[in-house]
Amino acid sequence: GIDARRAHARIFAAAIALSAAGFLLFGAWALHPSAADLRSVDGVVPAPRGDWIGISGRARGRESSVLVYVRTGESLLLGFKRPGVPVISADGSAAAWISWTPGFPESSVTPRTVVLADRRHPRLAWEMKELQGDPILLFSPAARRFAVIAAARVVVWDAAGGGMLAAATPPRPLWEDARGFTCATFAGETRLRIYAARPAGGRGTTTIDIYELDVTRRSLRFAGSSGPFRRTFPILASPDRSRLLVREATATVDLLDGETGRSIAQFGAPDVSFRSAAFLSDGTIALFESSGGAGRLRRLTPDGAVVSTLDVGAADRAWILGEPRAGDVMLATSSGSGAAWRHVVVVGRSSGRAEPWGENLLPASPFASTLAGDPGAIPAPGSLAVRLFFTTDRALVVLDGPGRVRALLPGR
């Protein structure tokens, strides 16, 4: 006959095994979300060059941060608990983010990096004592150096070997309660330049103090100051870091020396109601201006001299997104009070005209370099950083040409 007690024990053991397997499968599902699992997207930072993009949002009930390789769909989970949007190096070969450890009275943070150029994607944790708040994470142009910039401490590491190359303490904190628009960029592989945006003496104004860390000599010096400005958003650096653009008002843009802060030119004629500007990949400047509801795009030399002026058409406002092709300029424009940035046009250098590329598209990351904290991270011509948009239902798409939209993530 059948031993009822033994059969019952076997059934119970099988049920326990199935429950354990289900728990493990659910745990793996919950702890390893991919980009497709994101139910909301809080931030998108594409690589200035290459096919990686960083996305932060909510996946499977938790705040998550992932890296996505658009060409294959590969996803790398970076972490939970306020990981933020990752920073990707200018050459697209590495990425950095921070992980938070709860503590009292403040949480501590640990910078982490991953090598994207290696298929194994090795990761490193950069332990720094008493690192709190929201530091700037920054790679050098060739990703050989990795900098961690806190309010009272600046450290540069060998990104490959892991050794500390230089460390310095600023003469005064680079920021007080919050980082604000303070940013930094590498001028080559051995000079780290920091632009500390601080409240000025005047009401509601800001100055930019410039510090330069010589990594080889391990010395930090004060290089200059500029301002006061009414605001400092965004701050952009030229490809060779010799120039800065600072948009200080709706219709005022300043051109500065990138090392000393000396004023080179100001674009602020009162007949213009809106201005925006950006450096192009060859170091020249694209300047958008709107007057009486009509937009125009000026091309300037690195010193601010006008080279050409092209009509854009009806546009009260526009942000310059970059170059979909070398020399051509992509704009997100809008017209009318309160209108969103819905129209995408490309102004051709050779054709001299504005060509419509898309409607009802919102730039996914119009200030990627500002969000990343590196004002010199100019998108390469044709890169995803220029062509990423949200649709009206919040789908993330790539604009491949006039009217050619390619979906990356479905609407949320």
C-alpha positions in Angstrom: 0.0 0.0 0.0 1.0 3.7 -0.2 2.6 5.2 2.9 0.3 8.3 3.4 2.7 10.0 5.7 5.6 9.6 3.3 3.5 10.8 0.3 2.4 13.8 2.3 6.0 14.7 3.2 7.0 14.5 -0.4 4.1 16.8 -1.5 5.0 19.2 1.3 8.7 19.2 0.2 7.8 19.8 -3.4 5.5 22.7 -2.4 8.3 24.3 -0.4 10.8 23.9 -3.3 8.3 25.4 -5.8 7.7 28.3 -3.4 11.4 28.9 -3.0 12.0 28.8 -6.7 9.1 31.2 -7.2 10.5 33.6 -4.6 14.0 33.5 -6.2 12.5 34.1 -9.6 10.5 37.0 -8.3 13.5 38.4 -6.4 15.6 38.2 -9.6 12.8 39.9 -11.5 12.4 42.7 -9.0 16.1 43.3 -8.4 17.2 43.3 -12.1 14.9 45.5 -14.0 15.8 46.6 -17.6 14.9 49.8 -19.5 11.7 48.1 -20.7 10.5 47.8 -17.1 10.6 51.6 -16.5 7.1 52.9 -15.7 8.3 56.5 -15.5 11.3 58.4 -16.8 12.8 61.2 -14.6 15.9 61.9 -16.6 17.8 61.0 -19.8 21.5 61.7 -20.4 22.9 60.3 -23.7 26.6 59.8 -24.4 28.1 62.8 -26.3 29.4 60.1 -28.7 28.3 56.5 -29.3 25.1 54.6 -28.6 24.8 54.5 -24.8 22.2 56.5 -22.9 21.6 56.8 -19.2 18.0 56.8 -17.8 16.7 57.2 -14.4 13.1 56.4 -13.4 10.8 54.0 -11.6 10.9 50.3 -12.4 9.1 47.5 -10.6 8.1 49.9 -7.8 11.6 51.2 -7.1 13.7 54.2 -8.2 16.2 52.8 -10.6 19.0 53.9 -12.9 20.0 52.0 -16.0 22.4 52.3 -18.9 21.0 51.3 -22.3 23.0 50.3 -25.4 20.6 51.5 -28.1 22.2 49.4 -30.9 21.4 46.1 -29.2 19.0 46.9 -26.4 21.5 45.7 -23.7 20.7 47.2 -20.3 23.0 47.6 -17.2 21.3 48.2 -13.9 23.3 50.7 -11.9 21.3 50.8 -8.6 18.3 51.8 -6.5 17.8 54.4 -3.8 18.4 57.7 -5.5 21.1 56.6 -7.9 20.3 59.6 -10.2 21.1 59.9 -13.9 24.6 58.4 -14.8 27.3 60.5 -16.4 28.8 59.1 -19.6 32.3 60.1 -20.8 32.8 62.2 -23.9 34.0 59.3 -25.9 31.2 57.0 -24.7 33.6 54.4 -23.2 32.8 54.8 -19.5 30.0 55.9 -17.1 29.8 57.0 -13.5 27.1 57.4 -10.9 26.7 57.5 -7.1 25.2 55.1 -4.7 23.8 56.2 -1.4 24.2 54.7 2.1 21.7 55.8 4.7 23.2 57.4 7.8 22.8 59.9 10.5 22.8 62.9 10.4 23.5 62.6 6.7 23.7 59.8 4.1 27.1 59.0 2.6 27.7 58.5 -1.1 30.1 56.3 -3.1 31.1 57.2 -6.6 31.1 54.2 -9.0 32.2 53.7 -12.5 31.7 51.1 -15.3 33.8 50.5 -18.4 31.4 50.4 -21.4 34.1 49.7 -24.0 34.8 46.3 -22.3 32.1 43.7 -23.0 32.5 42.4 -19.4 31.7 45.9 -18.1 33.9 45.9 -15.1 32.9 48.1 -12.2 34.8 50.1 -9.6 33.8 51.7 -6.4 35.8 54.9 -5.4 35.9 55.1 -1.6 36.2 58.6 -0.3 35.9 59.4 3.4 33.1 61.7 4.5 31.8 62.3 1.0 28.3 63.6 1.3 25.8 65.6 -0.8 25.8 65.5 -4.6 29.4 65.6 -6.0 30.3 66.3 -9.6 31.5 63.2 -11.4 33.7 63.9 -14.5 35.8 62.0 -17.0 38.7 63.5 -19.0 38.2 63.5 -22.8 39.8 60.1 -23.4 38.3 58.8 -20.1 41.8 58.2 -18.7 41.1 60.5 -15.7 38.1 60.4 -13.3 37.4 63.4 -11.1 35.1 63.6 -8.0 34.4 67.2 -7.0 32.7 67.9 -3.7 32.1 71.3 -2.2 35.3 71.2 -0.1 37.4 68.6 -1.8 38.6 67.8 -5.4 40.2 64.4 -6.3 41.4 63.1 -9.6 42.0 59.4 -10.1 43.6 57.2 -12.7 40.4 55.8 -14.2 42.1 52.5 -15.3 44.5 51.8 -12.5 42.5 53.3 -9.7 45.4 55.3 -8.1 44.9 58.8 -6.8 46.7 61.3 -9.1 45.9 64.6 -7.4 43.8 66.1 -4.6 43.2 69.6 -3.4 41.1 71.7 -1.1 39.6 74.9 -2.5 40.3 78.1 -0.5 36.5 78.3 0.1 33.7 75.8 -0.5 32.7 75.6 -4.2 29.1 75.7 -3.1 27.1 76.0 0.1 23.8 74.1 0.5 23.4 72.9 -3.1 25.6 72.6 -6.1 23.4 74.8 -8.3 25.1 75.5 -11.6 28.6 74.9 -10.5 30.3 72.7 -13.1 33.7 71.5 -14.3 35.5 70.2 -17.3 38.9 68.8 -18.3 41.0 71.0 -20.6 43.0 68.0 -22.0 44.0 65.1 -19.8 46.0 67.0 -17.1 44.1 70.2 -16.4 40.8 70.2 -14.5 38.9 73.5 -14.7 36.1 74.3 -12.2 33.5 77.0 -12.6 32.0 77.8 -9.2 28.7 79.7 -9.6 28.2 81.7 -6.4 25.7 84.3 -5.1 27.2 87.8 -5.7 26.8 90.8 -3.6 23.9 92.2 -5.6 20.4 90.9 -5.0 19.8 87.8 -7.0 23.0 87.9 -9.0 25.8 85.3 -9.5 29.5 85.4 -10.1 31.6 82.6 -11.7 34.9 81.9 -9.9 37.3 79.8 -12.0 39.8 77.3 -10.5 42.3 75.1 -12.3 43.8 72.0 -10.9 47.1 71.0 -12.6 47.0 67.2 -12.2 50.7 66.7 -13.0 51.8 69.3 -10.5 49.0 68.5 -8.0 48.3 72.2 -7.5 45.0 74.2 -7.5 45.0 77.8 -8.4 42.5 80.6 -8.7 42.4 81.5 -12.4 39.8 84.3 -12.6 36.3 85.5 -12.0 33.4 86.8 -14.1 30.1 88.5 -13.4 27.9 89.4 -11.8 25.2 87.8 -13.9 21.5 87.8 -13.5 21.5 84.0 -14.0 23.9 81.3 -15.2 21.9 78.8 -17.1 23.3 77.2 -19.1 27.1 77.5 -18.9 28.7 75.9 -22.0 32.4 75.4 -22.9 33.9 75.3 -26.4 35.6 72.0 -27.5 39.1 73.3 -26.7 37.8 74.9 -23.4 39.1 78.3 -24.5 35.6 80.0 -24.5 32.5 80.0 -22.3 28.9 80.9 -23.2 26.7 82.0 -20.3 23.0 82.7 -20.9 22.2 85.3 -18.2 18.8 86.4 -19.3 16.0 85.6 -21.7 17.7 87.7 -24.4 21.3 88.1 -23.2 24.2 85.7 -23.8 27.8 86.4 -22.7 30.9 85.1 -24.4 33.9 84.7 -22.0 37.5 83.5 -21.9 37.3 80.0 -20.6 40.4 80.2 -18.5 40.2 83.7 -16.9 36.5 84.6 -17.3 37.4 87.8 -19.2 34.5 89.2 -21.2 34.9 88.8 -24.9 31.5 89.8 -26.2 27.9 90.2 -25.1 24.8 89.6 -27.3 22.0 91.7 -25.8 20.6 94.2 -28.2 17.1 95.3 -27.0 15.4 94.6 -30.3 15.6 90.9 -29.7 13.1 89.2 -27.4 14.8 85.8 -27.0 18.4 84.4 -27.5 20.1 81.0 -27.0 23.5 79.9 -28.1 25.7 76.8 -28.3 29.2 75.8 -29.5 29.4 73.5 -32.5 31.8 70.7 -32.9 34.3 72.9 -34.8 34.4 75.5 -32.1 32.2 78.1 -33.9 29.1 79.4 -32.2 25.4 79.1 -33.2 23.3 82.0 -31.9 19.5 81.9 -32.2 17.6 85.2 -32.0 13.9 86.0 -32.2 12.5 89.4 -33.0 8.8 90.1 -33.7 8.0 86.4 -33.8 10.6 85.7 -36.6 13.6 83.6 -35.8 17.1 83.7 -37.3 20.3 81.7 -36.8 23.6 83.4 -36.8 26.9 81.7 -37.1 29.8 83.3 -35.2 33.5 82.9 -34.9 34.9 81.7 -31.5 35.4 85.4 -30.8 31.8 86.4 -31.6 32.1 87.9 -35.1 29.1 87.2 -37.3 29.8 84.9 -40.3 26.3 84.4 -41.6 22.6 84.9 -40.8 19.9 82.5 -41.9 16.1 82.8 -41.5 14.4 80.1 -39.4 10.8 81.1 -39.9 8.1 81.7 -37.3 9.7 81.1 -33.9 9.4 83.0 -30.6 11.9 80.8 -28.8 14.3 78.0 -29.8 17.0 75.8 -28.1 20.0 74.7 -30.1 20.3 70.9 -29.8 23.4 70.2 -31.8 24.4 69.0 -35.2 22.4 66.1 -36.8 25.1 66.3 -39.6 28.4 68.2 -39.4 27.7 71.9 -40.0 23.9 71.7 -39.9 22.1 72.9 -36.7 19.0 71.3 -35.1 16.6 73.6 -33.3 13.6 72.9 -31.1 11.3 75.9 -31.6 7.9 77.2 -30.4 5.6 80.1 -31.1 2.9 81.7 -29.1 2.6 82.3 -25.4 3.1 79.2 -23.2 3.7 77.0 -26.2 5.9 73.9 -25.6 9.0 73.0 -27.6 7.2 71.0 -30.3 8.7 71.9 -33.6 12.0 70.5 -34.8 13.9 72.1 -37.7 17.3 71.7 -39.2 19.2 74.7 -40.6 21.5 73.5 -43.3 24.9 75.2 -43.7 25.1 74.5 -47.4 21.4 74.9 -48.3 21.0 78.0 -46.2 17.4 77.1 -45.3 15.4 75.7 -42.4 14.0 72.2 -43.1 11.2 70.8 -40.9 12.1 67.4 -39.3 9.3 66.8 -36.8 6.2 68.0 -35.0 5.0 67.4 -31.4 8.4 66.3 -30.2 10.0 67.4 -26.9 13.8 67.3 -26.6 14.6 64.5 -24.2 17.8 66.1 -22.9 18.3 69.6 -24.2 20.8 70.5 -21.4 22.7 67.2 -21.2 26.0 68.8 -20.5 24.5 70.9 -17.8 22.9 67.9 -16.1 26.1 66.0 -16.4 28.1 68.8 -14.8 30.5 69.1 -17.7 29.9 72.2 -19.8 32.4 70.9 -22.5 30.5 67.7 -23.3 29.4 68.8 -26.7 27.5 66.2 -28.7 29.3 64.8 -31.7 27.6 65.4 -35.1 24.8 62.9 -35.6 25.0 61.5 -32.1 21.9 60.3 -30.1 22.5 63.3 -27.8 21.2 65.5 -30.6 18.3 63.4 -31.8 16.5 62.0 -28.7 12.9 63.2 -28.1 9.8 62.5 -26.1 6.5 62.2 -28.0 3.2 63.6 -26.5 2.5 60.2 -24.8 6.1 60.2 -23.3 7.5 57.6 -25.6 11.3 58.0 -26.0 12.2 58.1 -29.7 15.1 58.9 -32.0 14.7 61.3 -34.9 16.7 59.7 -37.8 15.6 62.2 -40.5 12.7 64.4 -41.6 9.6 62.6 -40.3 11.6 59.5 -39.5 10.9 58.5 -35.9 12.3 55.4 -34.3 10.9 54.2 -31.0 13.3 53.3 -28.1 10.9 53.1 -25.1 7.1 53.0 -25.2 4.9 55.7 -23.8 4.5 55.9 -20.1 
